[in-house]
Amino acid sequence: MIPRFLEQGLKEKMHKGKAIILLGGRQTGKTTLLKIITEKRSDTLWLNADEPDIKTLVENATSTRLKTYFGKNKIIIIDEAQQINDIGKKIKLVTDTLRDIQVIASGSSAFEIKNKTNEPLTGRKWEFHLFPLSFSEMVSHHGLIEEKRMIPHRLVYGYYPEVVTHSGEERERLKLLADSFLYKDILMYQGLKKPEKLFHLLKMLAANISSEINYNQLSKQLQINNETVEKYIQLLEQCYIIFRLPAFATNLTKELRKGRKVYFTDNGIINSLTGNFSLIENRSDKGALWENFVISEMYKQNEYKKEYGKFFFWRSHDQQEVDLVIQKGNLLETFEIKWSDQKTPRLSKTFSSNYPKHIFQFIHYNNVDEFLL
């Protein structure tokens, strides 16, 4: 079993008087993680809200009925919780009246769970985000040397647990994963009027990773308005398929202010969407895939450790650029990300002179483990 970073954090928050909401994309290992946490507990009740009778029972229950149904169980896990109407209010009912019971809600539709629990559970929940496996987790699993050797493979096939644990079946597994994202989650989203446009948008984003996106250009190519493009990108972000980096800027006239870059939480989905599984050594987009890999790994790390760093990129109108800027209080951590270390880059003079409180570091294949562990 591959150890997950969130395991200890989840255990520490159990029975602290609040509900636990476990968010994350489809097939990131949420159910497996919860089974590991509760495997030695005989007082755990699993409720699958995909089953109509379970859904009806929870939706119509009072605290008295729930107490009877729960029996002597002290941990109640509600899987596919987004299927239950007013799930936030039902969890609040348990948390407020049955204080010895720990509720854990999870599901494959992260954006629906979040929307349904935010207001009712204000101040009453611990929220965790689970991503595909990380470099750090795999190092813990089979050692640094082995995982470092696997990086070229990860740049192509990514870190989804099902892909990592089924060597030789990576392409087929990734296709199934991509289809489940599109058809079971996103395309079934209420109010999505033009699903084929969203699919084309996703493929366009995959073909242009590490490049700045232009909503006007995307809207023209897709023949939809800017607001719809933004809505679709927000939806993809809420499903943990992508995340956005805004441009870092203060008040300098030379800085780019409204730019956005989009990165994927997993390289395998990028290559599945583009249909390119060539060896990384032969790829013209090797640099972009490497940048996506490093930034997504640092993004996971920031979320898991709850460091609350804000992620940006920086570019001036005269094309000076910084790949990644992480703001932590008054300090700016800046990074240049390249596959090779043959040529050492320098930080832009415009940036360094205007932001003296910064640290500049160069990430490449040979030293990447120093930043991702």
C-alpha positions as CSV (number, residue, x, y, z in Angstrom):
1,M,0.0,0.0,0.0
2,I,1.3,3.4,-1.0
3,P,1.3,5.8,2.1
4,R,-0.6,9.0,1.6
5,F,0.5,12.3,3.1
6,L,-3.0,13.1,4.4
7,E,-3.4,10.0,6.5
8,Q,-1.9,11.4,9.7
9,G,-3.6,14.7,9.3
10,L,-7.0,13.1,9.0
11,K,-6.4,10.9,12.0
12,E,-5.4,13.9,14.1
13,K,-8.7,15.7,13.3
14,M,-10.9,12.7,14.2
15,H,-13.4,13.2,17.1
16,K,-12.6,16.9,17.5
17,G,-16.2,18.0,17.3
18,K,-16.2,18.8,13.6
19,A,-17.2,17.1,10.4
20,I,-14.4,16.0,8.0
21,I,-14.9,16.8,4.3
22,L,-12.5,15.0,2.0
23,L,-12.4,16.6,-1.5
24,G,-10.5,15.6,-4.6
25,G,-10.9,14.5,-8.2
26,R,-12.2,11.2,-9.3
27,Q,-9.9,8.2,-8.7
28,T,-7.3,10.0,-6.5
29,G,-7.7,7.4,-3.8
30,K,-10.2,8.9,-1.4
31,T,-12.0,5.7,-0.6
32,T,-8.8,3.7,-0.2
33,L,-7.4,6.4,2.2
34,L,-10.6,6.3,4.4
35,K,-10.4,2.5,4.5
36,I,-6.8,2.6,5.7
37,I,-7.7,5.1,8.4
38,T,-10.6,3.0,9.7
39,E,-9.3,-0.5,9.0
40,K,-8.7,-1.2,12.7
41,R,-12.0,0.3,13.8
42,S,-15.0,-2.0,14.2
43,D,-17.3,1.0,14.9
44,T,-17.4,2.4,11.3
45,L,-20.5,2.6,9.2
46,W,-20.2,3.2,5.4
47,L,-23.1,4.9,3.7
48,N,-23.1,5.0,-0.1
49,A,-25.4,7.8,-1.3
50,D,-25.4,6.3,-4.8
51,E,-27.9,3.7,-3.4
52,P,-31.4,5.2,-3.5
53,D,-32.5,3.8,-0.1
54,I,-29.5,5.4,1.6
55,K,-30.1,8.7,-0.1
56,T,-33.7,8.7,1.0
57,L,-32.9,7.7,4.5
58,V,-30.4,10.5,5.1
59,E,-32.6,13.1,3.4
60,N,-35.7,12.4,5.5
61,A,-34.0,11.6,8.8
62,T,-34.3,13.4,12.1
63,S,-31.5,13.2,14.7
64,T,-33.5,10.5,16.6
65,R,-33.8,8.3,13.5
66,L,-30.1,8.8,12.6
67,K,-29.0,7.8,16.1
68,T,-31.1,4.6,15.8
69,Y,-29.7,3.9,12.4
70,F,-26.1,4.5,13.4
71,G,-26.3,2.2,16.4
72,K,-23.0,1.8,18.3
73,N,-21.0,3.1,15.4
74,K,-18.8,6.2,16.1
75,I,-17.5,6.9,12.6
76,I,-20.0,7.5,9.8
77,I,-18.5,7.7,6.3
78,I,-20.9,9.1,3.6
79,D,-19.5,8.3,0.2
80,E,-20.8,10.2,-2.9
81,A,-22.3,12.7,-0.5
82,Q,-23.1,15.1,-3.2
83,Q,-26.0,12.9,-4.2
84,I,-27.9,13.9,-1.0
85,N,-30.1,17.0,-1.0
86,D,-29.1,19.4,1.7
87,I,-26.2,17.2,2.7
88,G,-24.6,20.2,4.5
89,K,-27.7,20.6,6.8
90,K,-27.8,16.9,7.5
91,I,-24.1,16.8,8.5
92,K,-24.7,19.8,10.7
93,L,-27.6,18.0,12.4
94,V,-25.3,15.1,13.3
95,T,-22.4,17.3,14.4
96,D,-24.6,19.5,16.6
97,T,-26.8,16.8,18.2
98,L,-24.7,13.5,18.1
99,R,-21.4,14.9,19.4
100,D,-19.8,11.5,19.9
101,I,-20.1,10.6,16.2
102,Q,-17.5,11.6,13.6
103,V,-18.9,12.3,10.2
104,I,-16.7,12.0,7.1
105,A,-18.2,13.1,3.8
106,S,-16.5,12.4,0.5
107,G,-17.3,11.9,-3.2
108,S,-16.3,12.2,-6.8
109,S,-18.0,15.5,-7.4
110,A,-15.9,17.8,-5.4
111,F,-17.5,21.1,-6.5
112,E,-21.0,19.9,-5.6
113,I,-19.9,18.8,-2.1
114,K,-18.2,22.0,-1.5
115,N,-21.1,24.1,-2.7
116,K,-23.6,22.1,-0.6
117,T,-21.5,22.2,2.7
118,N,-19.9,25.6,2.7
119,E,-22.6,27.6,4.4
120,P,-24.3,25.1,6.7
121,L,-20.9,23.8,8.0
122,T,-19.2,27.2,8.6
123,G,-16.9,26.7,11.6
124,R,-18.0,23.0,11.8
125,K,-15.7,21.2,9.4
126,W,-12.2,20.2,8.6
127,E,-11.6,20.3,4.9
128,F,-8.9,18.2,3.2
129,H,-7.9,18.0,-0.5
130,L,-6.6,14.8,-2.0
131,F,-4.6,14.9,-5.2
132,P,-3.1,12.1,-7.3
133,L,0.0,10.5,-5.8
134,S,3.0,12.8,-5.3
135,F,6.7,12.5,-5.8
136,S,7.2,12.6,-2.0
137,E,4.7,9.9,-1.4
138,M,6.3,7.6,-4.0
139,V,9.7,8.3,-2.5
140,S,8.3,7.1,0.9
141,H,6.9,4.1,-0.8
142,H,10.0,2.7,-2.7
143,G,12.9,5.1,-2.1
144,L,14.4,8.2,-3.7
145,I,16.7,6.5,-6.2
146,E,13.9,4.4,-7.7
147,E,11.5,7.3,-7.9
148,K,14.1,9.7,-9.4
149,R,14.6,7.1,-12.1
150,M,10.9,7.0,-12.7
151,I,10.5,10.8,-13.4
152,P,10.7,10.5,-17.2
153,H,7.9,8.0,-17.0
154,R,5.8,10.2,-14.6
155,L,6.1,13.1,-17.0
156,V,4.2,11.0,-19.6
157,Y,1.9,8.9,-17.5
158,G,1.4,10.9,-14.3
159,Y,0.6,9.9,-10.7
160,Y,-3.0,8.6,-10.6
161,P,-2.9,5.6,-8.2
162,E,-4.6,3.3,-10.7
163,V,-2.1,4.2,-13.4
164,V,0.9,3.9,-11.0
165,T,-0.1,0.4,-9.7
166,H,-0.9,-1.1,-13.2
167,S,2.4,-1.0,-15.0
168,G,1.9,-1.8,-18.7
169,E,-1.7,-0.6,-18.8
170,E,-1.1,3.1,-18.4
171,R,-2.6,4.3,-21.6
172,E,-5.8,2.3,-21.2
173,R,-6.2,3.4,-17.6
174,L,-5.7,7.0,-18.4
175,K,-8.3,6.9,-21.1
176,L,-10.8,5.5,-18.7
177,L,-9.9,8.2,-16.2
178,A,-10.2,11.0,-18.7
179,D,-13.6,9.6,-19.9
180,S,-14.9,9.4,-16.3
181,F,-13.8,13.1,-15.7
182,L,-15.7,14.2,-18.8
183,Y,-18.8,12.1,-18.8
184,K,-19.5,11.3,-15.2
185,D,-18.5,14.5,-13.5
186,I,-18.2,17.6,-15.8
187,L,-20.5,16.8,-18.6
188,M,-23.3,15.9,-16.1
189,Y,-22.9,19.2,-14.3
190,Q,-26.3,20.9,-14.1
191,G,-26.5,23.9,-16.5
192,L,-23.7,22.8,-18.9
193,K,-25.3,23.7,-22.2
194,K,-22.5,23.0,-24.6
195,P,-20.4,20.0,-23.3
196,E,-18.6,19.6,-26.6
197,K,-17.2,23.1,-26.2
198,L,-15.8,22.3,-22.8
199,F,-14.2,19.2,-24.1
200,H,-12.5,21.2,-26.9
201,L,-11.4,23.8,-24.3
202,L,-9.8,21.1,-22.2
203,K,-7.9,19.8,-25.2
204,M,-6.7,23.3,-26.1
205,L,-5.5,23.8,-22.5
206,A,-3.6,20.5,-22.6
207,A,-1.9,21.5,-25.8
208,N,-0.8,24.9,-24.4
209,I,0.4,24.1,-20.9
210,S,2.9,26.6,-19.4
211,S,1.7,29.2,-21.9
212,E,-0.3,32.2,-20.9
213,I,-4.0,31.8,-21.8
214,N,-6.1,34.5,-23.5
215,Y,-9.8,34.3,-22.9
216,N,-10.6,36.4,-26.0
217,Q,-8.7,34.0,-28.2
218,L,-10.2,31.0,-26.6
219,S,-13.7,32.4,-27.0
220,K,-13.2,33.1,-30.7
221,Q,-11.7,29.7,-31.4
222,L,-14.6,28.0,-29.5
223,Q,-17.2,30.4,-30.7
224,I,-18.5,31.1,-27.2
225,N,-18.4,34.2,-25.1
226,N,-15.7,35.1,-22.6
227,E,-17.9,34.6,-19.6
228,T,-18.6,31.0,-20.7
229,V,-14.9,30.3,-21.2
230,E,-14.2,31.6,-17.7
231,K,-17.1,29.5,-16.2
232,Y,-15.8,26.4,-17.9
233,I,-12.3,26.9,-16.6
234,Q,-13.6,27.5,-13.1
235,L,-15.5,24.2,-13.4
236,L,-12.4,22.4,-14.5
237,E,-10.6,23.9,-11.5
238,Q,-13.3,22.9,-9.1
239,C,-13.0,19.3,-10.3
240,Y,-9.2,19.4,-9.5
241,I,-8.3,18.8,-13.1
242,I,-6.5,22.1,-13.5
243,F,-5.4,25.1,-11.4
244,R,-4.7,28.6,-12.4
245,L,-1.7,30.9,-11.7
246,P,-2.4,34.6,-11.9
247,A,0.2,37.1,-12.9
248,F,2.1,38.7,-10.0
249,A,2.0,42.5,-10.1
250,T,1.9,45.5,-7.8
251,N,1.9,48.9,-9.5
252,L,4.7,48.7,-12.0
253,T,3.6,49.9,-15.5
254,K,5.9,47.3,-17.1
255,E,4.3,44.3,-15.4
256,L,1.6,42.1,-16.8
257,R,-1.4,42.3,-14.5
258,K,-4.3,40.3,-16.0
259,G,-2.5,37.3,-17.3
260,R,-3.3,33.7,-16.4
261,K,-1.5,30.4,-16.8
262,V,-3.2,27.0,-16.5
263,Y,-1.6,23.9,-15.2
264,F,-2.9,20.4,-14.8
265,T,-2.8,18.5,-11.5
266,D,-1.5,15.5,-13.4
267,N,0.7,15.1,-16.4
268,G,-1.0,11.8,-17.5
269,I,-4.3,13.6,-18.2
270,I,-2.4,16.1,-20.4
271,N,-0.9,13.4,-22.6
272,S,-4.2,11.4,-22.7
273,L,-6.0,14.5,-24.0
274,T,-3.3,15.3,-26.6
275,G,-2.9,11.6,-27.5
276,N,0.8,11.8,-27.2
277,F,2.6,9.1,-25.1
278,S,6.0,9.4,-26.8
279,L,9.1,9.0,-24.6
280,I,9.9,12.3,-22.9
281,E,13.4,12.4,-24.4
282,N,11.9,12.6,-27.9
283,R,9.3,15.3,-27.1
284,S,9.3,18.9,-28.3
285,D,7.1,19.8,-25.3
286,K,9.5,18.3,-22.8
287,G,10.1,21.7,-21.1
288,A,6.4,22.4,-20.8
289,L,5.7,18.9,-19.3
290,W,8.6,19.3,-16.9
291,E,7.3,22.7,-15.8
292,N,3.8,21.4,-15.2
293,F,5.2,18.4,-13.3
294,V,7.3,20.6,-10.9
295,I,4.7,23.3,-10.3
296,S,1.9,20.7,-9.8
297,E,4.1,18.9,-7.3
298,M,4.8,22.1,-5.4
299,Y,1.2,23.0,-5.5
300,K,0.2,19.6,-3.9
301,Q,2.9,20.2,-1.2
302,N,1.6,23.6,-0.4
303,E,-1.9,22.3,0.0
304,Y,-0.9,19.2,2.1
305,K,1.3,21.1,4.4
306,K,-1.1,24.0,4.6
307,E,1.6,26.5,4.0
308,Y,-0.9,28.9,2.5
309,G,1.6,30.2,-0.1
310,K,0.0,32.1,-3.0
311,F,1.2,30.9,-6.4
312,F,1.9,33.3,-9.3
313,F,4.0,33.7,-12.4
314,W,5.5,37.0,-13.4
315,R,6.2,38.5,-16.8
316,S,6.9,42.1,-18.0
317,H,5.6,43.5,-21.2
318,D,9.1,43.3,-22.6
319,Q,9.0,39.5,-22.1
320,Q,11.2,39.2,-18.9
321,E,9.7,36.3,-17.0
322,V,9.8,34.3,-13.8
323,D,8.3,30.7,-14.0
324,L,6.9,30.6,-10.5
325,V,6.5,33.1,-7.7
326,I,5.3,31.9,-4.3
327,Q,4.2,34.6,-1.9
328,K,4.5,33.8,1.8
329,G,3.8,36.9,3.8
330,N,6.3,39.6,2.8
331,L,8.7,37.1,1.2
332,L,8.7,36.1,-2.4
333,E,10.2,32.7,-3.4
334,T,11.0,32.8,-7.1
335,F,11.9,29.8,-9.2
336,E,13.2,29.2,-12.7
337,I,12.3,25.6,-13.9
338,K,14.3,23.9,-16.6
339,W,14.9,20.2,-17.4
340,S,18.7,20.7,-17.9
341,D,21.2,22.5,-15.6
342,Q,23.7,23.2,-18.4
343,K,22.9,26.9,-18.4
344,T,22.2,28.6,-15.1
345,P,19.4,31.3,-15.5
346,R,19.4,34.7,-13.9
347,L,16.5,36.5,-12.2
348,S,15.1,39.4,-14.1
349,K,16.8,42.7,-13.0
350,T,13.4,44.4,-13.2
351,F,11.9,41.9,-10.7
352,S,14.9,41.8,-8.3
353,S,15.3,45.5,-8.1
354,N,11.6,46.1,-7.4
355,Y,11.1,43.2,-5.1
356,P,14.2,43.1,-2.9
357,K,12.6,40.7,-0.4
358,H,13.0,37.6,-2.5
359,I,14.8,34.3,-2.8
360,F,15.7,33.0,-6.3
361,Q,16.2,29.3,-6.9
362,F,16.8,27.2,-10.0
363,I,15.0,23.8,-10.2
364,H,16.2,21.2,-12.7
365,Y,16.2,17.4,-12.9
366,N,19.4,16.9,-10.9
367,N,18.2,18.9,-7.8
368,V,14.4,18.6,-8.0
369,D,14.2,16.2,-5.0
370,E,15.5,19.1,-2.8
371,F,12.3,21.0,-3.5
372,L,9.7,18.2,-3.7
373,L,10.5,16.3,-0.5
